Amino acid sequence: MVDLVPELKLVIGDQPPVPEVSAQNAQRRFQMVFRRFIGVFARREHPLALFLDDLQWLDAATLDLLEDLLTRSELKHLMLIGAYRDNEVDAVHPLMRKLQAIRSTGAEVKEITLGPLNSEHLEQLLADAIRCAPERSAPLAQLVQEKTGGNPFFAIQFISSLAEEKMLVFDHDGAGWSWDLDRIHAKGYTDNVVDLMITKLIRLPAETQTALQQMACLGNIAEVATLSTVLEATHGQADAALWEGVRQGFVERLDGSYKFIHNRVQEAAYSLIPKESHAEAHLRIGRLLDAHTAAEKREAMIFDIVNHLNRGEALIT
């Protein structure tokens, strides 16, 4: 467990090396120790709920670990909640096969399908946002429904875009919000969330756009130290470059890292880099990380470094 979570040493101190065993036995040993570790926290008097996002991207070893926790475990008072995009998962996807294997053992698995917001929900959302009767917001809600398909993230971004572009304005004399549906229709807004996010991103300062593009190359989340290396800047300069992105809600500042609020924002930021420049961007990042990663951190970073170099492979001579 200390190998997996080094910070545990701060609680339980240094531990002796783990004896070498075969790969199969090492997996069994790890699963047993992991169950015991979770059992420390999952108690009758203190139940534990674990939430895992993007299950569709889990590797085989993690899926095996979840199966072990749910089927071969004496653990109680534990709830595992997982979210995945069903449009990225088909019947033969490893996640679906694993869920079926878990069900076949008699373990309880409940599935909740989160569909898009319907017109009634969008009317309520708008009525609450602009403080009016649902009947008044209904025509605008219908337009939002047509443009966004009821996707909650897209709907909120679309409504905020209307306000940013003065299509939805506060009338101080009338003490309420007003809009012109014909004017909004004439504007020809896109019905693609990534295109909408691109439109919003290109209004940001140039240095913020550059920082977001480089961050998008690194993934959905990036440590400040790694981002500073890639931007060839100090931590303070990296923070300053991303500040406008934080202020406008595209990324959030975590403890020692930045995270895109949604992977559609990451997708939009990445698409700001011309396709013909993707390989060059990744090769540059790979070389910077290779040159500036301290020896003691190289093992932890090696897959990231090689991944970037692989994506720039065609340019390596």
C-alpha positions in Angstrom: 0.0 0.0 0.0 2.9 2.3 0.7 4.2 1.6 -2.8 0.8 2.7 -4.2 0.2 5.6 -1.8 3.6 6.9 -0.7 2.0 9.5 1.6 1.0 6.6 3.9 4.6 6.6 5.2 3.7 9.9 7.0 1.1 7.9 9.0 2.6 4.5 9.5 6.3 5.1 8.9 8.8 3.4 6.6 7.9 -0.2 5.8 10.3 -3.2 5.0 10.5 -4.2 1.3 7.8 -6.5 0.0 9.0 -10.1 -0.6 9.2 -11.0 -4.3 6.6 -13.5 -5.5 5.1 -14.6 -8.9 3.0 -12.1 -10.8 -0.2 -14.1 -10.0 0.5 -14.3 -6.3 1.5 -10.6 -6.2 -1.9 -9.7 -7.7 -3.7 -11.9 -5.1 -1.6 -10.4 -2.3 -2.3 -6.9 -3.4 -6.0 -7.5 -3.7 -6.1 -9.0 -0.2 -4.1 -6.1 1.3 -6.3 -3.6 -0.6 -9.5 -5.1 0.9 -8.0 -4.8 4.4 -7.0 -1.2 3.7 -10.6 -0.3 2.6 -11.9 -2.2 5.6 -10.1 0.2 7.9 -12.5 2.9 6.7 -15.7 1.0 5.8 -17.3 0.2 9.2 -20.8 -0.1 10.5 -20.4 3.2 12.5 -18.6 4.8 9.5 -19.8 3.6 6.1 -17.7 4.4 3.1 -18.8 5.5 -0.4 -16.2 5.6 -3.2 -17.0 7.5 -6.4 -15.1 6.6 -9.6 -15.6 8.7 -12.8 -15.1 7.7 -16.4 -15.2 3.9 -15.8 -15.0 3.4 -19.6 -11.3 4.3 -19.4 -10.4 1.9 -16.5 -7.5 -0.5 -17.2 -7.9 -4.3 -16.8 -6.1 -4.4 -13.5 -8.4 -1.8 -11.9 -11.5 -3.6 -13.3 -10.2 -6.8 -11.7 -9.7 -5.0 -8.4 -13.3 -3.7 -8.5 -14.6 -7.2 -9.2 -12.6 -8.6 -6.3 -14.0 -5.9 -3.9 -17.5 -6.6 -5.0 -17.5 -10.4 -5.3 -14.8 -12.0 -3.3 -14.7 -9.6 -0.4 -15.8 -9.9 3.2 -16.1 -6.1 3.1 -19.4 -4.6 4.3 -20.6 -1.0 4.7 -19.0 0.0 1.4 -20.8 1.5 -1.6 -19.0 1.9 -5.0 -20.5 4.4 -7.3 -19.2 4.6 -10.9 -20.1 6.8 -13.8 -19.4 6.1 -17.5 -20.5 7.4 -20.9 -22.7 4.8 -22.5 -22.1 6.2 -25.9 -18.4 5.1 -25.5 -19.2 1.6 -24.3 -20.7 -1.3 -26.3 -21.7 -4.8 -25.3 -18.1 -6.2 -25.8 -16.4 -3.4 -23.9 -14.3 -4.7 -21.0 -16.5 -2.7 -18.5 -19.7 -4.4 -19.7 -18.1 -7.8 -19.5 -16.8 -7.1 -16.0 -20.2 -5.8 -14.8 -21.9 -8.9 -16.2 -19.3 -11.1 -14.3 -20.1 -9.2 -11.1 -23.8 -9.7 -11.5 -23.4 -13.4 -12.2 -22.0 -13.9 -8.7 -25.1 -12.5 -7.2 -23.6 -9.2 -6.2 -26.0 -6.3 -6.2 -25.5 -3.9 -9.1 -28.0 -1.0 -9.7 -27.9 1.1 -12.9 -29.2 4.6 -13.2 -29.4 6.1 -16.6 -28.9 9.9 -16.7 -30.8 11.1 -19.7 -30.8 14.7 -21.1 -32.9 17.4 -19.5 -36.3 17.6 -21.1 -38.2 20.8 -21.9 -39.9 21.0 -18.5 -36.5 20.8 -16.7 -34.9 23.4 -19.0 -37.9 25.7 -18.3 -37.3 25.3 -14.6 -33.6 25.8 -15.0 -34.1 29.0 -16.9 -36.9 30.3 -14.7 -34.6 29.9 -11.7 -31.6 31.4 -13.5 -33.4 34.5 -14.8 -36.0 34.7 -12.0 -39.2 34.5 -14.0 -42.3 32.3 -14.4 -41.7 29.0 -16.2 -44.3 30.1 -18.8 -42.3 33.1 -19.8 -39.0 31.1 -20.1 -40.7 28.3 -22.1 -40.0 29.7 -25.6 -36.3 30.3 -24.7 -36.1 26.9 -23.1 -37.4 25.3 -26.3 -34.6 27.1 -28.3 -32.0 25.9 -25.8 -33.5 22.3 -26.1 -33.1 22.5 -29.9 -29.5 23.7 -29.7 -28.2 21.5 -26.9 -30.4 18.4 -27.0 -30.9 18.8 -23.3 -27.2 18.1 -22.4 -26.8 19.9 -19.0 -23.2 21.1 -19.5 -24.0 22.3 -23.0 -27.2 24.0 -21.9 -25.5 26.0 -19.2 -22.6 27.0 -21.5 -25.1 28.0 -24.2 -27.1 30.1 -21.8 -24.0 31.8 -20.5 -22.9 32.5 -24.1 -26.2 34.3 -24.7 -25.5 36.5 -21.8 -21.9 37.1 -22.8 -23.0 38.2 -26.3 -25.8 40.4 -25.0 -28.5 38.2 -26.5 -29.8 37.7 -23.0 -29.6 41.0 -21.1 -30.8 42.5 -17.8 -33.3 45.3 -18.3 -32.8 47.6 -15.3 -35.9 49.6 -16.1 -38.1 46.5 -16.2 -36.1 44.9 -13.4 -35.9 41.6 -15.3 -34.1 39.7 -18.1 -35.1 40.1 -21.7 -34.2 38.5 -25.0 -35.2 38.4 -28.7 -35.7 34.9 -30.0 -35.6 36.1 -33.7 -32.2 37.8 -33.0 -30.9 34.7 -31.4 -32.0 32.5 -34.3 -30.5 35.0 -36.8 -27.1 34.7 -34.9 -26.9 31.1 -36.1 -25.5 29.5 -32.9 -23.8 26.1 -33.3 -25.4 23.0 -32.0 -22.0 21.4 -31.2 -20.7 21.9 -27.7 -17.0 21.8 -28.8 -17.6 24.5 -31.4 -19.3 26.6 -28.8 -16.4 26.1 -26.3 -13.9 27.1 -29.1 -15.8 30.3 -29.7 -15.6 31.1 -26.0 -11.9 30.1 -25.7 -10.7 32.3 -28.6 -12.0 35.4 -26.7 -9.4 34.7 -24.0 -6.1 36.5 -23.9 -3.4 35.0 -26.1 -1.2 33.8 -23.2 -4.2 32.1 -21.6 -5.1 30.3 -24.9 -1.5 29.1 -25.2 -1.5 27.8 -21.6 -4.8 26.0 -22.1 -3.6 24.4 -25.4 -0.4 23.1 -23.7 -2.4 21.9 -20.7 -4.8 20.1 -23.0 -1.8 18.2 -24.5 -1.0 17.0 -21.0 -4.5 15.7 -20.3 -7.6 16.6 -18.2 -5.5 17.5 -15.2 -1.9 18.8 -15.0 0.4 19.5 -12.1 1.6 23.1 -11.8 5.2 21.9 -11.9 4.7 19.9 -15.1 2.7 22.8 -16.7 5.5 25.2 -15.8 8.1 23.0 -17.5 6.0 22.8 -20.6 5.3 26.5 -20.7 9.0 27.2 -19.9 7.8 29.5 -17.1 7.9 29.9 -13.4 5.0 28.6 -11.2 3.9 32.2 -10.8 3.9 32.9 -14.5 1.9 29.7 -15.2 -0.7 30.7 -12.6 -0.9 34.2 -14.1 -1.3 32.7 -17.6 -4.2 30.5 -16.5 -5.9 33.0 -14.2 -8.4 34.2 -16.8 -9.3 30.6 -17.6 -9.9 30.0 -13.9 -12.0 33.2 -13.6 -14.2 32.3 -16.5 -14.7 28.7 -15.3 -12.8 26.7 -17.9 -10.3 25.2 -15.5 -10.2 25.0 -11.7 -7.2 25.3 -9.4 -6.6 22.3 -7.2 -3.9 21.7 -4.6 -0.8 21.8 -6.8 -2.5 21.2 -10.1 -5.1 22.5 -12.6 -8.1 20.6 -14.0 -10.4 21.3 -16.9 -14.0 21.6 -15.7 -15.1 19.2 -18.4 -13.3 17.1 -20.9 -15.2 18.9 -23.7 -13.3 22.0 -22.7 -10.1 20.1 -22.9 -11.1 18.8 -26.4 -11.9 22.4 -27.5 -8.6 23.7 -26.1 -6.7 20.9 -27.9 -8.5 21.6 -31.2 -7.1 25.2 -31.1 -3.7 23.6 -32.0 -3.7 23.0 -35.8 -3.9 19.3 -36.6 -0.6 19.5 -38.6 1.1 20.9 -35.4 -0.1 18.2 -33.0 3.0 15.9 -33.5 5.3 18.9 -33.1 3.6 20.0 -29.9 3.8 16.6 -28.3 7.5 16.1 -29.4 8.4 19.4 -27.8 6.6 18.5 -24.6 8.2 15.1 -24.5 11.7 16.5 -24.9 11.1 19.2 -22.3 9.8 16.7 -19.7 12.7 14.4 -20.6 15.2 17.2 -20.0 13.7 18.7 -16.9 12.4 15.6 -14.9 14.6 15.0 -11.9 16.1 11.5 -11.7 14.1 10.5 -8.6 10.8 11.4 -10.5 11.7 9.8 -13.8 10.2 6.4 -13.1 6.8 8.0 -12.2 6.9 10.2 -15.4 8.4 7.8 -17.9 5.1 6.7 -19.5 4.0 10.3 -19.9 7.3 11.2 -21.5 7.3 8.3 -23.9 3.6 8.9 -24.8 4.4 12.4 -26.0 7.5 11.2 -27.8 5.5 8.5 -29.5 3.0 11.0 -30.8 5.8 13.0 -32.3 7.6 10.0 -33.6 7.3 10.9 -37.2 9.4 14.1 -36.6 12.2 12.3 -34.8 15.4 11.8 -36.9 
